[in-house]
């Protein structure tokens, strides 16, 4: 979105710079901000990438320009133009006016779009990503299989079993190929669950097993032998990966991230939980929070899984689960 800050930073021609703009691209502004003294930086967790993402949202009109970012931009302008204290007053006024106009537009946009962020509409977005994302990473203190009598939990579980071709009457799909330290499927979808303990992991596998043998629904499922083969197939092909956290605190905040990438961030990420009366409380993360989560959690998990988690296989859970069904 075109706005006043974009014009000020990238379009306004400056005579002292040979009639060129202050900056040519967002990364240049982010680099200049990153070089500022620590007390002048707009984000508590500072990196050029996070500032670039934050500034990009502001310039698109998706986020307010904070006082910290405004002052950082002003400091970069003063440094770029080598202005003394007596020469910077006009530029301070221009930066403050541009930031105020951006914030006014964002406030108006939020007022017009309040209904777009109702819990039901956010849940509909989550369902869309659940149905389309190729890689889904779920870090949670309680899996869907531990949610009782929840229609929404049933819907999400149904998406998982359908996309993994686990339901009776669906064709088996080809197994995936390995990628990186954690193997990823080259097929339709890959799920990576991180759970706080062995009992939660057993509960997860049991829930999927009971679902596909028809115990928790009205349709006719597989017999137990075929169901076990199918779960072993998606486990061995790495389409469905279950991990137990070595430190359960990792799972304190429930997160689902869609198509996270250690180099580019994540397509989308949500925190959500189920409340009484089938109410779902849900928050969609912004780009800065998502990028930080990928950098601080997913990169270590992806490249060094043995440091944070251990894989919990279907075969390990099977004896415990099938013993209860006999």
N, C-alpha and C positions, 0 to 999 in steps of 0.2 A: 504494500500500500504506500502510495506517495504521501509524505508528510513533511512538516517543516524541518525536522531534524535531518531528513534525507537531503533536502535542498541545501541546508546550511553546511553539512559535512561533505557532500559529494558533487554538488552542482554549482554552488555560488563561486564565481570566478574571483580570485584574489590577486590584485595588481602586484603585491610584493612577492607573489609566487609565480610571476610571469603569466598572469591570467589563467592559472590552473586552480582547481578546487583544493580544499584542505587535504582531502584523502581521496584515493581512487577506489577503495573497496573496504568492506567491513573489517576484514582481517587486519588491515593497517591500523584502524582505530583500536581494535582489541590489543594489538601488539603495543601500541603507544600507552594504553591504559595499564597493561601488564608491567610496564617499566616504571610506573609511578611509585612513589614511596608507599609502604604498606598502609599507612593511615589514610591514604587517599583512594584506595581501591574500593570499588562498589560492592564486591561480593566477599563474604567471610571466607569461603573456600575459593581461592583465587587461582585461575589458570587461564591462559589465552583462549582456549577452546570454550570454557564456560562463559567467559565474558563475551566472546563472539556470538554464542548462542543467545545469551540474554539480550545483547544489543540488537540482534536480528529480530527478536520478538518485538522489541520496542519500535523498531523502524517499520515493522509490518502492521503496527497498531494493535498487536495482540496482548501487549503488557504495558503497564505504566512505566514511565521513566522515574526512577527513584531519585531522591535528593543526592544520594551517593554517586549514582551514574551521571547525573547532571553536573556535579562538581568535578568528576573525573574527566568528562568531556571538555569542560571549560579549561581545566588544567592542561589537557592535551593541545587545545587550540592555542593557549598562551605559549606553550613550549614550541609548537610548530612555527608560530609567527614570531617567536623571540620578542614578546611584548614585555615592556616594563609595567610596573604598577599603575603609572599614570596613563598608560595606553590601552589598558584592558577593559575599561569600563563599558565601552560600547559593545564589545564582544560578550561580556557577561550578560548584558541586557538581551542580546540576540539569543544566547543559549538558553537563558531562563524563559524567554518568551516562547521559543520553539518547544521546550520541554513541557511547558504549561499547556500549549495547544495540543500536543500529543496526548497528554493526560486527560484533557477535556474530551477528545475524540474517543479515547478508550472508555471513559466513564459513560458517555452516551451510548456507545456500542454495548456495554454491559447491561445498561438499563433496557435496551431494546431486545437483548438476547437472553434475558433472565430465564425464560421458559425453556431455552435450549439446554439448560444444565440441570433439569429436574432429575431425581434419582432414576426414574423409569427411562428417560432418554439416555442417560449415561449407561444404564444397564443394557439398553439396546445397542449402544456403541460397543460395549464389551462383548456382547453376543456376536456382533459382526466380525470383530477381530478374532474371536474364538473360532469362528467358522472359516476364516480365510488365512490366518497367519500360518506360515510354514514352521516356524520355531516358536514354542511357547514355554516360558520359564516361570514356574510357580513356586514361590517360597512362602510357606504358610505354617502357622502353628497347629492348624487343624484342616485336614483335607475335606473335600466335598463329601466323602464317604462317611464323615463323622457328623455331617449336618442332617438332622432328622426332620422329616416332614416338611421339606422346603421345596416348593415347586421350582424355584429358580436354581437351586442346587441340582435338581433333577434335570433341568434343561441343559446346564453346563456339562453334567456327566453324560448325557445323551449325545452331545456334540463330540465329546472325547471318544466314546465307544464307536460312534458312527464313522468318524474320520480315521480311526485306526482299523476299520473294517472288522470289528470284533463281534458284531451282532450276527445271529444266525441268519443265513440267507445271503450274506455279503461275500463277495469273492475275496480270497486271500490276495494280498498285494505283495509285490516283490520287495525283498529286504533292501535296506539302504546301504550307503557307502560311508566309510569313516572320514571324519574331517577334524583335524586338530587333536588336542589332548583328550577332549570329550567327544565321543563319536556322535555324529549327527546323521539323520536319515536323508537319503536323496529322494525320498518318496513324497507322499502327500503332506505329511506333517511329522514333526518331532516334538514330543513333550519331555521336559526336564522338571521333575518335582524335587524340591528340597524340603524335608520334613524334620521335626525336632528330635525324633527318637525312633527306635525299632518298633514300638507298639503303634505309633502313628503310621509307619511304613506298612506294617502288617494290616492295619485297618484300611489303608488305601488299596492294597492289592486285593484284600477280601471284598471290598465294595465293588471293585471292577469285576471280580470273579462272580459274585452273586448276581450282579447285573446281567452278565452275558449267559448265565445258566437259567435266567428267568425267575430267580427267587424274589427279586425286588420289583418286578413289573408284571404286566399282564400277558406279554407275548411269550411264545415258546422259544426257549433258549437252547444252547448247546448242551450235550451231556457233559459231565465233569471232565472226562478224559479229553474230549475235543476242546473244551474251554481252556484246560491247562495247556494244551499244545499251542493254542492261539496266543495265550499270554506269554508263553515261553518264546514264541516267534517274535512278537513285538519287542520283548525284552532283549533278545539276542541280536535283533536287527537294529537296536537302538532307536526305534521309533518311540518307545516308552521307557524313559529312564527315571529311576527312583533313587534318591540319595538321602542318607541320614546325616544330619549335621553333627560334627564333632562337638560343637558348642551350640546348644539349643537356642541361645540368645540370638543367633543368626536369623531365626524364624519368628522373632517376636512381632515383626511388622509384616502382615500378609501383603504380598506383592505378586502381580502377574504382569510379565513383560512380554510383548509380542515382537518377534523378529529382532531381538537384541543383537548387536554386532559390536565387538570390542573396538572396532575402528570408527564406526559411524553413529554409535548410540543405539536407540531403540525406536521402532515405529510407533509404539505407544506403551504406556504402563499405567496400571491402576492399583489402588489399594481398596479392598472391600471386605465386608463381613456381613453375615446374616444375623438379623435381629428377630425378635418374636413376631408372630403374625406374618411371617414370610416377607418382612421388610428387609431390603438390602441397603446397606450404607456403603456408598461408593465415592471415591475421589479419583479423578484422572490427573496424573502428574503432568507438570509442564516440562518443557525441554531441558531446562537447567537441572531440575531434580532427576529427570530420567538419565541425563548424561552423567551426573554424579554417581547414580546407582550403578550404571554400567562400569564406570571407572573404578569405583571402590569395592563393588561386590562381584559383578559378573566377570570382569577380567581375571581376578584371582581364581574364581570358581572355574572359569573356562580353561585357563592355561595350567592351573595347579590344583586340580580337583582333590588330590589326596591331602592337601593342606587344610581344607575346610570341611570336606565331606567324605563319606565312603558310599560306594554303590550298594544298594540293597536289591538283590535279584529276586525274580519270581520264584525260582527254585528254593531259595532260602525261606521264603514265606509259605510255600505250597504245603509242606508237611503240617505246619501249624494250622493252616486254614482248612485244608481238606480233611484233617482229622476231626474238625468240628462238624463237618457235613455228613460224616458216615454214621 
